[in-house]
Every structure is written in C-alpha cells, then in structure tokens.
C-alpha cells in the first residue's frame, strides 16, 4: 500500500506545484502593469491627433476638477494618481494637443504635491487669466480680493494649498528608496522564483550550500554536499519544496507590501480631496475615489500569491521524510545515512 500512496502523493504534489506556478504569474503580470500604468500615452482612435493615458483604468485614485460641466455638477478634467505618475485627461478639450498629459513622473521624482501640480494646468489648458489670476498673487488667501480674481475652484485650490493638512507625498531620500524598492521588488522575486524552478530541474548542483561561515550552516536552506551529490537530488525531493516555500513566502510579502502601500496612499489622498470638495460651491463634486481596477487586480494578485504559497506548503507536507529518502534513492546511495538526514530532510 505504501507505494501506491506514494505515487498518489507525488501526483497531487505535482499538480499543486503547477497550480502554484500558474497563480504566482498573476501578481507578476499585475505588478508590471501597475508600474507602466500612466507613464505613457497612446493615440486616441476616436479623435485624430488626440492622445489618452495608457492603462488609465489602473490608477490608484482619481478626481474630476478645474472646468465645470454645464450639464451636471461634475468637472470635466480628470486627474489620476498612478504608482509611477500623476496625469490629467480632458477628452472634450478644444485642442487635440491638450486632451491628456503626464504632470509628474514619480519614477524620477517620488515626492509630489497634487495641489501644486494642479496649478500647472491653467497654462497647459490655456485657461482665461481672470479665472486663475489669484494663483499668481500671495499664497495666503485673501477673501476680500481673491473672489474677484478666481473662479470658485481655483479659490478652493489656493485655500487648500496654503493649509498644512493637505495631502502631499514627500518621503525624503531614504523613504523614496524604500518606496521604489517596495514597488519594484515583486517582479524580480517572482522571476527568480521561476528561474529557481529551472535550475532545480536542470542544474540542481548550482543550488548547493556555499556559505563561507560555519555558523551559517545551521540556518542555510540550501542542500549541503558536493556538486555531484546535489546533482543527484531529484526535483521532487523534499529539500526543494522547503526552498520553494521560502521563495513563495517572499513573493507574498513583497506583493502585499506593494498593494498596502498603494492602497494607503490612495486612501489618504482621497480623504484629503473629499475635504477639499467641501470648499467648492454647493452641489459641485470632484468625485474623488479609489479606483476599482487597482484594488481588484492588486488585492487579487495578493490572494493568488497566498494561495500559491498554500499549494507549495501542502506539497511539502504531503511527502514524508523517510519514504522519499529510502523509497526514491535508497539508504546510503548519496553518501550514507547522515547525508540523507542532513541534506534531503533539511
């Protein structure tokens, strides 16, 4: 009965590994999309000469602003906050050249203040000076004079820009390094995970223990032994499953950090913008909100990574220690019982 059960366990383990490899590709793809979203423009097929923001549905947060609609209480210029960019879209712009644009690249300059960036749009959209002239005066609001120099939206922008509670992102040098690290790490971690699978199958000796310090031997997860010994360990050995658990756990951690960081930044930006909405004329709305595309794909990728980790962990626990050591290789085949205990069983 032992042999059929071992084959069943091995077949189940192989299926679990294939499921895990497929699932972990989801956060890999979504992470790549998030990093590119908003950083480029594409031609708008509906309007010659006009452009639109690439992957605009993957923005973290958005609001409508600047130019009021004559038909609704909304505004016509959409501002979007992406992991790597801050953009505007104005589909009904009189000029095809100003239908969209990238106001700020977070790759080169991680710090940004949305209220400062918004003040660049009057010159970009060629708005009439009487509507925005208060922005060129002293930043401190002056109710007696500003009302005659600005329309209500820009007057609200000036009031918020002069306050200390407004949302702005300025992590400093070390904070920016950590921020970039969190945003970009899921991709190399998952790519290395796939590379690990290739090496285990075709060049397992490359994965042997190489630590120079004896104290690390106890904690190192890689198999100990010579290159010839490690090369004879099959890809289904338990030692590789233990390493797989470590790699998949790292994928879960970094995917979770990336999405939590983006969700937190989006939440605080939307909360600040909703307070800004209270300064607008009654009935006017900027519709500040988190975007469903980012939330669904981001957290969906995290869930897929967690399930993938669960599949690998289940594969690890399916195999029993001595059945694999004795049944697949034979006691002492790789250098004696001590080798089996120390290497195959971790």
C-alpha positions as CSV (number, residue, x, y, z in Angstrom):
1,X,0.0,0.0,0.0
2,X,3.0,2.3,0.7
3,X,4.0,2.5,-3.0
4,X,0.6,3.4,-4.5
5,X,0.1,6.0,-1.7
6,X,3.5,7.5,-2.5
7,X,2.6,7.8,-6.2
8,X,-0.7,9.4,-5.3
9,X,1.0,11.9,-3.1
10,X,3.6,12.6,-5.8
11,X,0.9,13.2,-8.4
12,X,-1.0,15.5,-6.1
13,X,2.2,17.4,-5.3
14,X,3.0,17.8,-9.0
15,X,-0.5,19.2,-9.6
16,X,-0.2,21.6,-6.6
17,X,3.1,22.9,-7.9
18,X,1.7,23.5,-11.4
19,X,-1.2,25.4,-9.8
20,X,1.1,27.5,-7.7
21,X,3.3,28.4,-10.7
22,X,0.2,29.5,-12.6
23,X,-1.2,31.5,-9.7
24,X,2.0,33.4,-8.9
25,X,2.1,34.6,-12.5
26,X,-0.9,36.8,-11.7
27,X,0.9,39.2,-9.3
28,X,3.9,39.2,-11.7
29,X,1.7,40.5,-14.5
30,X,-0.3,42.9,-12.4
31,X,2.9,44.4,-10.9
32,X,4.3,45.0,-14.3
33,X,1.0,46.7,-15.4
34,X,0.9,48.9,-12.3
35,X,4.5,50.1,-12.9
36,X,3.7,51.1,-16.5
37,X,0.2,52.5,-16.0
38,X,0.0,56.2,-16.5
39,X,3.7,56.5,-17.7
40,X,2.9,56.7,-21.4
41,X,0.3,58.0,-23.9
42,X,-1.4,56.3,-26.8
43,X,-3.2,57.7,-29.8
44,X,-6.9,58.2,-29.4
45,X,-8.6,56.4,-32.4
46,X,-11.8,58.4,-31.9
47,X,-10.1,61.8,-32.3
48,X,-7.2,62.3,-34.8
49,X,-4.2,64.0,-33.1
50,X,-5.5,63.4,-29.6
51,X,-3.9,61.1,-27.1
52,X,-5.0,59.3,-24.0
53,X,-3.3,57.9,-20.9
54,X,-2.1,54.3,-21.2
55,X,-3.7,51.8,-18.8
56,X,-5.7,54.6,-17.2
57,X,-8.1,52.2,-15.6
58,X,-5.2,51.0,-13.3
59,X,-4.9,54.4,-11.4
60,X,-4.9,54.2,-7.6
61,X,-7.2,57.2,-7.2
62,X,-8.8,59.9,-9.3
63,X,-10.9,63.1,-9.2
64,X,-12.6,65.5,-11.6
65,X,-11.5,69.1,-11.5
66,X,-10.9,72.5,-13.0
67,X,-13.6,73.1,-15.7
68,X,-17.2,72.7,-14.5
69,X,-19.7,70.9,-16.7
70,X,-22.7,72.8,-18.0
71,X,-24.9,69.7,-17.8
72,X,-24.0,68.2,-14.4
73,X,-22.4,69.2,-11.1
74,X,-19.2,67.4,-12.1
75,X,-16.0,68.7,-13.5
76,X,-14.5,67.8,-16.9
77,X,-10.8,67.4,-16.3
78,X,-9.9,64.0,-14.7
79,X,-6.8,63.8,-12.6
80,X,-5.4,60.4,-11.9
81,X,-2.8,59.2,-9.4
82,X,-0.8,56.1,-10.5
83,X,2.0,54.3,-8.7
84,X,4.5,56.0,-11.0
85,X,2.8,59.0,-12.4
86,X,0.2,61.8,-11.9
87,X,-1.8,62.6,-15.0
88,X,-4.7,64.6,-16.4
89,X,-7.3,63.8,-19.1
90,X,-9.6,66.3,-20.8
91,X,-11.4,64.4,-23.6
92,X,-13.6,67.4,-24.6
93,X,-10.6,69.8,-24.8
94,X,-11.0,72.3,-27.8
95,X,-7.4,71.4,-28.8
96,X,-6.4,67.8,-29.6
97,X,-3.0,68.5,-28.1
98,X,-4.3,69.0,-24.6
99,X,-6.6,66.1,-24.2
100,X,-4.2,64.3,-21.8
101,X,-0.7,64.6,-20.3
102,X,1.7,63.5,-17.7
103,X,2.0,66.1,-15.0
104,X,4.6,64.4,-12.9
105,X,6.7,61.2,-13.1
106,X,7.1,59.5,-9.7
107,X,10.0,57.4,-11.1
108,X,12.3,60.3,-11.3
109,X,10.8,62.4,-8.5
110,X,8.9,60.3,-5.9
111,X,7.8,63.4,-3.9
112,X,4.7,65.3,-5.2
113,X,2.0,67.7,-4.1
114,X,-1.2,67.3,-6.1
115,X,-2.3,70.9,-5.3
116,X,0.9,72.2,-6.7
117,X,0.6,70.0,-9.8
118,X,-3.0,71.2,-10.4
119,X,-1.7,74.7,-10.6
120,X,0.3,73.8,-13.7
121,X,-2.9,73.1,-15.7
122,X,-4.1,76.7,-16.3
123,X,-1.1,77.3,-18.6
124,X,-1.3,73.9,-20.2
125,X,-5.1,74.2,-20.9
126,X,-4.8,77.9,-21.8
127,X,-7.5,79.0,-19.3
128,X,-8.6,82.6,-19.3
129,X,-6.4,84.7,-16.9
130,X,-9.3,86.2,-15.0
131,X,-10.3,82.7,-13.7
132,X,-6.9,82.0,-12.2
133,X,-5.2,85.3,-11.5
134,X,-5.4,84.8,-7.7
135,X,-2.8,82.0,-8.1
136,X,-0.2,84.4,-9.2
137,X,-0.5,86.5,-6.0
138,X,0.5,85.8,-2.5
139,X,-0.2,82.2,-1.5
140,X,-2.0,83.3,1.7
141,X,-5.8,83.5,0.9
142,X,-7.3,87.0,1.0
143,X,-11.2,86.6,0.9
144,X,-11.6,90.3,0.0
145,X,-9.6,90.2,-3.2
146,X,-9.3,86.5,-4.3
147,X,-13.0,86.1,-5.0
148,X,-12.8,88.7,-7.8
149,X,-9.6,87.2,-9.2
150,X,-10.5,83.4,-9.3
151,X,-13.4,81.2,-10.1
152,X,-14.6,79.1,-7.1
153,X,-12.5,76.0,-8.0
154,X,-9.2,77.9,-8.1
155,X,-10.1,79.8,-5.0
156,X,-10.5,76.4,-3.2
157,X,-7.2,75.2,-4.6
158,X,-5.4,78.3,-3.2
159,X,-7.0,77.8,0.2
160,X,-6.0,74.2,0.5
161,X,-2.5,74.8,-0.9
162,X,-1.9,77.2,1.9
163,X,-3.0,74.8,4.6
164,X,-0.9,72.2,6.5
165,X,-3.4,69.4,6.5
166,X,-3.5,68.9,2.7
167,X,-2.3,65.6,1.3
168,X,1.2,65.6,-0.1
169,X,3.8,62.9,-0.6
170,X,7.4,63.7,0.5
171,X,9.2,60.6,1.8
172,X,12.7,62.1,1.7
173,X,15.7,60.3,0.2
174,X,15.6,57.1,2.2
175,X,11.8,57.0,2.1
176,X,11.9,57.3,-1.7
177,X,14.5,54.4,-1.9
178,X,12.2,52.2,0.3
179,X,9.2,53.2,-1.8
180,X,10.8,52.3,-5.1
181,X,12.1,49.1,-3.5
182,X,8.6,48.1,-2.4
183,X,7.1,48.9,-5.8
184,X,9.7,47.0,-7.9
185,X,10.6,44.0,-5.8
186,X,7.7,41.7,-6.6
187,X,8.8,41.4,-10.2
188,X,12.4,40.2,-9.6
189,X,11.3,38.0,-6.7
190,X,8.8,36.1,-8.9
191,X,11.2,36.0,-11.8
192,X,13.8,34.5,-9.6
193,X,11.2,32.0,-8.4
194,X,10.6,30.8,-11.9
195,X,14.4,30.7,-12.5
196,X,14.8,28.6,-9.3
197,X,12.4,26.0,-10.8
198,X,14.5,25.8,-14.0
199,X,17.8,25.4,-12.0
200,X,16.3,22.7,-9.8
201,X,15.2,20.7,-12.7
202,X,18.3,21.1,-15.0
203,X,21.2,22.3,-12.8
204,X,20.5,21.4,-9.1
205,X,24.2,21.4,-8.3
206,X,24.1,25.2,-8.7
207,X,21.8,25.4,-5.6
208,X,24.2,23.7,-3.2
209,X,25.4,25.2,0.1
210,X,28.2,27.7,-0.5
211,X,28.3,29.8,2.7
212,X,31.8,30.5,3.9
213,X,31.0,30.8,7.5
214,X,30.4,27.7,9.5
215,X,27.8,29.4,11.7
216,X,25.5,29.8,8.7
217,X,25.4,26.0,8.0
218,X,22.6,25.6,10.5
219,X,20.4,28.3,9.0
220,X,21.2,27.9,5.3
221,X,18.3,26.4,3.4
222,X,20.3,25.1,0.5
223,X,21.5,21.4,0.4
224,X,24.9,20.6,1.8
225,X,27.3,18.4,-0.1
226,X,29.4,18.2,-3.2
227,X,28.2,19.3,-6.6
228,X,28.0,15.6,-7.6
229,X,25.8,14.7,-4.7
230,X,23.4,17.6,-5.0
231,X,23.2,17.0,-8.8
232,X,21.6,13.6,-8.0
233,X,18.8,15.0,-5.9
234,X,15.6,14.8,-7.9
235,X,13.4,17.8,-8.5
236,X,10.6,16.2,-6.3
237,X,12.9,15.9,-3.2
238,X,11.6,17.5,0.0
239,X,14.5,19.8,0.3
240,X,13.5,21.7,-2.8
241,X,9.9,22.0,-1.6
242,X,11.2,23.7,1.6
243,X,13.1,26.2,-0.6
244,X,10.0,26.7,-2.7
245,X,8.1,27.6,0.5
246,X,10.7,30.2,1.3
247,X,10.6,31.8,-2.2
248,X,6.8,31.8,-2.4
249,X,6.6,33.4,1.1
250,X,8.9,36.2,-0.1
251,X,6.6,36.7,-3.1
252,X,3.6,37.0,-0.8
253,X,5.4,39.5,1.5
254,X,6.5,41.8,-1.3
255,X,3.2,41.7,-3.2
256,X,1.4,42.5,0.0
257,X,3.7,45.4,0.8
258,X,3.3,46.9,-2.7
259,X,-0.5,46.8,-2.6
260,X,-0.8,48.0,1.0
261,X,1.5,51.0,0.2
262,X,-0.6,51.9,-2.9
263,X,-3.9,51.4,-1.1
264,X,-2.8,53.5,1.9
265,X,-1.6,56.4,-0.3
266,X,-4.8,56.3,-2.3
267,X,-6.9,56.3,0.8
268,X,-5.2,59.4,2.3
269,X,-5.3,61.2,-1.0
270,X,-9.0,60.6,-1.5
271,X,-9.8,61.6,2.1
272,X,-7.9,64.9,1.6
273,X,-9.6,65.6,-1.7
274,X,-13.1,65.0,-0.2
275,X,-12.3,67.6,2.4
276,X,-11.3,69.9,-0.5
277,X,-14.7,69.2,-2.0
278,X,-16.3,70.9,0.9
279,X,-14.7,74.2,-0.1
280,X,-16.4,74.2,-3.5
281,X,-19.8,75.8,-4.3
282,X,-22.8,73.8,-3.0
283,X,-23.6,70.9,-5.3
284,X,-20.2,70.8,-7.1
285,X,-18.4,67.4,-6.7
286,X,-14.9,66.4,-7.7
287,X,-15.8,62.7,-7.3
288,X,-12.6,61.7,-5.5
289,X,-12.4,58.0,-5.2
290,X,-10.2,54.9,-5.2
291,X,-10.2,53.1,-8.5
292,X,-11.7,49.6,-8.6
293,X,-9.2,48.4,-11.2
294,X,-6.2,48.9,-8.9
295,X,-8.0,47.4,-5.9
296,X,-9.3,44.4,-7.7
297,X,-6.1,43.5,-9.6
298,X,-3.8,44.5,-6.7
299,X,-5.5,42.5,-4.0
300,X,-6.5,39.8,-6.4
301,X,-2.7,39.3,-7.1
302,X,-2.0,39.1,-3.3
303,X,-4.7,36.5,-2.9
304,X,-3.3,34.5,-5.8
305,X,0.2,34.7,-4.2
306,X,-1.2,33.5,-0.9
307,X,-3.0,30.5,-2.5
308,X,0.2,29.7,-4.4
309,X,2.1,29.6,-1.2
310,X,-0.5,27.4,0.4
311,X,-0.2,24.9,-2.6
312,X,3.6,24.7,-2.2
313,X,3.3,24.3,1.6
314,X,0.7,21.5,1.0
315,X,3.1,19.8,-1.4
316,X,5.9,20.0,1.2
317,X,3.8,18.3,3.9
318,X,2.4,15.7,1.5
319,X,5.8,14.0,1.3
320,X,7.1,12.0,4.2
321,X,10.7,12.2,5.2
322,X,11.8,8.7,5.2
323,X,9.6,7.5,2.4
324,X,11.3,9.8,0.0
325,X,14.8,9.3,1.3
326,X,14.5,5.5,1.3
327,X,12.0,4.8,-1.5
328,X,13.4,7.1,-4.2
329,X,17.1,7.0,-3.5
330,X,17.8,4.1,-1.2
331,X,19.5,4.4,2.2
332,X,23.2,5.4,1.8
333,X,23.0,6.0,-2.0
334,X,24.2,9.6,-1.7
335,X,26.9,9.1,0.8
336,X,25.3,7.4,3.8
337,X,22.5,7.9,6.3
338,X,24.0,11.1,7.7
339,X,23.9,12.6,4.2
340,X,20.2,11.7,3.8
341,X,19.3,13.2,7.2
342,X,21.4,16.4,6.7
343,X,20.6,17.1,3.1
344,X,17.4,15.6,1.9
345,X,15.5,16.2,5.1
346,X,16.8,19.6,5.8
